[in-house]
Amino acid sequence: MTTRTFLALIGSPRAKSTSETIARYLADGLAARGWTTEVRSLSAAIRHAERWPDLEAAYQRADVIGLCFPLYVDCLPAEMTEALERLAPIARDTRPGCFAVCQCGFLEAEQNDTALAICREFARDAGLDWLGGLAIGTGGALNGGNWEKMGKMAAHITDGFAQTIEAIDAGAPIPDATQALVRKRFCPTWMYWLIGNASMLTEARKHGAMWKITARPYAR
Ligand SMILES: Cc1cc2nc3c(=O)[nH]c(=O)nc-3n(C[C@H](O)[C@H](O)[C@H](O)COP(=O)(O)O)c2cc1C
């Protein structure tokens, strides 16, 4: 039997991003099941022209492609958009699968739905089989990839990723139940606001901006 190849494409422009952690986690899960895995940064391939041919070659040999990225202004990061626009017209003999994992700063997973719909359109235009999208809120909580150590609080993520790996390995789309599972909120809204406000105040104090926090310099 020939080995199948998984290509994880990182959409975050940040070094050491949550998206990269997720990409590598999924790749490791498939590698443990005998897949050949590759991980590439879309931003790096856009910024450094000499890296584009390598990305294109990896894209052409992949059996399944996973897009792992952060939500930026309700959409995809700009360099990721540019990369997908360049990849979509590439002709290929095979029809690989494609899924996406989008995580955002806000609590609600539904913030990611438009971005995931854009990824589905990319898959359609590129001639890839759409295998589903994972929408995850409070992505910052996953920073460092410690969801397995977070126990019950992040069980929906640990289980959701395990089910995703299982489905991809079985050659199936990500089940609807898995896509629904990862949308669960990490904490109640009031707690998110409390923690969010506290960290904003801490940052303001750190930058000596405590007394400017309500400033509206452009208000007439
Ligand atoms: C420029 C920028 C725009 C962002 N826009 C949104 C947004 O529209 N909605 C949201 O919930 N989070 C937004 N975020 C937060 C990121 O999605 C979040 O911090 C994410 O976990 C970063 O993932 P990464 O480490 O993979 O880059 C934004 C962050 C940045 C830097």
The ligand as an SDF file (V2000), in Angstrom:
LIG
                    3D

 31 33  0  0  0  0  0  0  0  0999 V2000
   -4.5060   41.5730   13.0550 C   0  0  0  0  0  0  0  0  0  0  0  0
   -5.3880   40.6790   13.9170 C   0  0  0  0  0  0  0  0  0  0  0  0
   -6.7370   40.5940   13.6570 C   0  0  0  0  0  0  0  0  0  0  0  0
   -7.5530   39.7830   14.4340 C   0  0  0  0  0  0  0  0  0  0  0  0
   -8.9050   39.7350   14.1840 N   0  0  0  0  0  0  0  0  0  0  0  0
   -9.7000   38.9590   14.9590 C   0  0  0  0  0  0  0  0  0  0  0  0
  -11.1140   38.9270   14.7130 C   0  0  0  0  0  0  0  0  0  0  0  0
  -11.6480   39.5600   13.8010 O   0  0  0  0  0  0  0  0  0  0  0  0
  -11.8800   38.1920   15.5560 N   0  0  0  0  0  0  0  0  0  0  0  0
  -11.3420   37.4600   16.5900 C   0  0  0  0  0  0  0  0  0  0  0  0
  -12.0880   36.8140   17.3220 O   0  0  0  0  0  0  0  0  0  0  0  0
   -9.9980   37.4530   16.8280 N   0  0  0  0  0  0  0  0  0  0  0  0
   -9.1740   38.1810   16.0250 C   0  0  0  0  0  0  0  0  0  0  0  0
   -7.8180   38.1880   16.2480 N   0  0  0  0  0  0  0  0  0  0  0  0
   -7.2540   37.3090   17.3020 C   0  0  0  0  0  0  0  0  0  0  0  0
   -6.5910   36.0300   16.6910 C   0  0  0  0  0  0  0  0  0  0  0  0
   -7.4680   35.3470   15.8340 O   0  0  0  0  0  0  0  0  0  0  0  0
   -6.2060   35.0890   17.8490 C   0  0  0  0  0  0  0  0  0  0  0  0
   -5.3390   35.7750   18.7260 O   0  0  0  0  0  0  0  0  0  0  0  0
   -5.5570   33.8130   17.4040 C   0  0  0  0  0  0  0  0  0  0  0  0
   -5.5260   32.9020   18.4870 O   0  0  0  0  0  0  0  0  0  0  0  0
   -4.1310   34.0110   16.8780 C   0  0  0  0  0  0  0  0  0  0  0  0
   -3.6630   32.7580   16.3650 O   0  0  0  0  0  0  0  0  0  0  0  0
   -2.1660   32.4970   15.8800 P   0  0  0  0  0  0  0  0  0  0  0  0
   -1.3090   32.3710   17.1150 O   0  0  0  0  0  0  0  0  0  0  0  0
   -2.2350   31.2250   15.1270 O   0  0  0  0  0  0  0  0  0  0  0  0
   -1.7490   33.6670   15.0310 O   0  0  0  0  0  0  0  0  0  0  0  0
   -6.9900   39.0020   15.4890 C   0  0  0  0  0  0  0  0  0  0  0  0
   -5.6080   39.0970   15.7460 C   0  0  0  0  0  0  0  0  0  0  0  0
   -4.8160   39.9260   14.9690 C   0  0  0  0  0  0  0  0  0  0  0  0
   -3.3330   40.0160   15.2820 C   0  0  0  0  0  0  0  0  0  0  0  0
  1  2  1  0
  2  3  1  0
  2 30  2  0
  3  4  2  0
  4  5  1  0
  4 28  1  0
  5  6  2  0
  6  7  1  0
  6 13  1  0
  7  8  2  0
  7  9  1  0
  9 10  1  0
 10 11  2  0
 10 12  1  0
 12 13  2  0
 13 14  1  0
 14 15  1  0
 14 28  1  0
 15 16  1  0
 16 17  1  0
 16 18  1  0
 18 19  1  0
 18 20  1  0
 20 21  1  0
 20 22  1  0
 22 23  1  0
 23 24  1  0
 24 25  2  0
 24 26  1  0
 24 27  1  0
 28 29  2  0
 29 30  1  0
 30 31  1  0
M  END
$$$$
